[in-house]
Amino acid sequence: MGRAFVYVILGGGVAAGYAALEFSKRGIHHGELCIISEESVAPYERPALSKGYLLPEAPARLPSFHTCIGAGEKRLTLKWYKEHGIELILGTKVKSADVNRKTLITSNGETISYKILIVATGARALKLEEFGVRGSDAENVCYLRNLNDANRLVDVMKTFTGGNAVVIGGGYIGMECAAALVTNRIKVTMVFPEAHCMARLFTPKIADFYEDYYESKGVNFIKGTVLTSFENDSEGKVTAVILRDGTRVPTDMVVVGIGIRANTSLFENQLTLEKGGIKVNTRMQTSNTSIYAVGDVASFPVKLFSSDIRRLEHVDSARKTARHAVSAIMNPNSTGDFDYLPFFYSRVFTLSWQFYGDNVGDVVHYGDFSSGRFGAYWVNKGRMIGAFLEGGTKEEYEAIAKAVKLKMTVKDMGEFERQGIEFALKGDREVSSEIVSGVMVEKPAYNFHAAAGVAVAVSIAAFAYWYGRRRRRW
Ligand SMILES: Cc1cc2nc3c(=O)[nH]c(=O)nc-3n(C[C@H](O)[C@H](O)[C@H](O)COP(=O)(O)OP(=O)(O)OC[C@H]3O[C@@H](n4cnc5c(N)ncnc54)[C@H](O)[C@@H]3O)c2cc1C
């Protein structure tokens, strides 16, 4: 038993949805494209799961957040796929792949063959068991990666309204889930091994702001330690977590957000892997010319960082790598190298931040931390390469994005720090300036990147439009 398609997308998450829309825009025939997904629903905007989906009142539910609503584009429902002749093979896991035969074998034993394959398998949540802790399969321990996880978390939260939760991990998922738990009237203790939250991105000063804010909402932080075991009742439910120093924290429920691992296993020993993902070139093409990889599973050269190979775990990169791969497949001659500006964001409580670029080098903070309108710039070898902003306006977010894309030159760190957000805004306005109060905007760099800057601004504007409409929901 088997079916054959010209194009197959393996995985049905964010990248798959954006790739499908791009295929349809560029013109495919009915029956040429299929998406195989382990999940039982059409591709959706995964970030909604830790935001609008967890709200106690008027929570977001499908079909409202199917892709590609997150980028202000069409919402692709089952009906849309049907109308466009795109086969959705849902609730079906691919068990093996043979890149020489160009075939995939599904959990039903069906063989699906392709001419071109896009691997969009994303990532899975790391389990505590992988770190030697047993018992995370208890019914009141939750992870959050997919819709099933989110439904489970919602059910467990409802059971323990007014109770206590321990959140393991101080990254994205931990921070967003802690905020959601508080909003659901559950008292939270966060436990993580680092010295402060969001350690991969935040500076200690930025982290202080968010930790203070969380504490003002009743969240308790236990830092610099890890969970070593659970205590359970006679039914197997977790009743307390035990930390490395022996501390016992009683709890009604646990949420675990300790990182993810890219789903590469089908292609190990078949495709070149790097940085934990499937290595691709600037056209998202893997070491096998018939196979492309996009989203969380892809490790790609970031031009802005001297083509250093990076694997990003963020929705914007999933959307854009997917579109670029389809462009390279369908219109190879008019598709250039992927030129990406890394962009992450998060929203918790009434706070909201955006980050562009890379967080290496010297850091300069600016703005007013007491009022919640502040930011940071990262400077490496005299160039601005990263920017963070909390509570910014649309114009300010656009300006920091552009400043990083331009890698604006910083001559005088003191002046740079004093100017703060004005530095980016001025750079944005004074297009042809060469010297702005001791700060130089390099003319050639600007000219070279002008078109890219406009493209960035347009995509940010689309995001801002969507975000403005949706900020209370996801
Ligand atoms: C709760 C949550 C909140 C997030 N919030 C943010 C945020 O605020 N900002 C941000 O920038 N990013 C956020 N992210 C990250 C963002 O969602 C991911 O970067 C994005 O989903 C990656 O898209 P993807 O298509 O590569 O992978 P995914 O969206 O994970 O999709 C992968 C798909 O492949 C399927 N699959 C995997 N293996 C197989 C197989 N063998 N057979 C069949 N199907 C398979 C999976 O079931 C899944 O449907 C969040 C992620 C989560 C989980």
The ligand as an ORCA input file, in Angstrom:
! r2SCAN-3c Opt
* xyz 0 1
  C       3.907     26.468     24.250
  C       4.847     27.126     23.284
  C       4.923     28.522     23.242
  C       5.778     29.152     22.354
  N       5.831     30.512     22.348
  C       6.674     31.139     21.506
  C       6.761     32.561     21.496
  O       6.089     33.255     22.270
  N       7.617     33.135     20.620
  C       8.375     32.404     19.752
  O       9.144     32.980     18.990
  N       8.311     31.058     19.741
  C       7.487     30.402     20.596
  N       7.422     29.039     20.601
  C       8.250     28.284     19.657
  C       7.527     28.050     18.347
  O       6.231     27.597     18.561
  C       8.323     27.036     17.520
  O       9.557     27.638     17.202
  C       7.583     26.624     16.262
  O       6.389     25.948     16.567
  C       8.467     25.733     15.389
  O       7.738     25.325     14.270
  P       8.045     23.937     13.537
  O       7.033     23.798     12.459
  O       9.476     23.843     13.235
  O       7.776     22.832     14.649
  P       6.389     22.475     15.358
  O       5.467     23.631     15.349
  O       6.771     21.876     16.670
  O       5.768     21.323     14.434
  C       6.378     20.076     14.281
  C       5.302     19.104     13.859
  O       5.892     17.907     13.383
  C       5.173     16.797     13.899
  N       6.066     15.625     13.860
  C       7.274     15.482     14.444
  N       7.791     14.259     14.165
  C       6.890     13.642     13.373
  C       6.841     12.350     12.761
  N       7.834     11.478     12.897
  N       5.754     12.033     12.034
  C       4.740     12.912     11.881
  N       4.724     14.137     12.435
  C       5.793     14.498     13.174
  C       4.784     17.254     15.281
  O       3.746     16.468     15.796
  C       4.372     18.692     14.985
  O       3.045     18.745     14.523
  C       6.582     28.377     21.486
  C       6.531     26.985     21.552
  C       5.676     26.355     22.444
  C       5.626     24.854     22.522
*
